[in-house]
Amino acid sequence: MEPSAIAASFASVSAAKVQTAAAAKMLKMNAEAGKTVVAMLEQSSETLTQLAKSTAAGVGGNLDVTV
């Protein structure tokens, strides 16, 4: 086998390793971002529930706007 073919093969394998590592890092970042969004939505839900429980009677009911 020629030395240039070995060098080209080594360069290809090295580039593939870099691409795989970059893809894995992006997937991990995407998963972490998803966890953050879920936590934010859960907190929003809890806050909305607390607000709904703490409002006075009649607040948020239907309003008749007929003329």
C-alpha positions, 0 to 999 in steps of 0.5 A: 500500500502506498504511503499517500493512500495510508495518509489519506485513509488516516485523514478520513478517519480523523475527520470522521472522528471529529464529525462524530464528536461534534454531532454527539456534542450537538445532540447533548446540547439539544437534549439539555435545551429540551430539559430546560424547556420542560422545566420552564413549562412545568414551572409555568403550569405550577404558577398558573395553578397557584394563580387560579387558586388564589383569585377571588370568586367571580374573577375570570368568569364569563362576561356578558357583552351583548348590546 
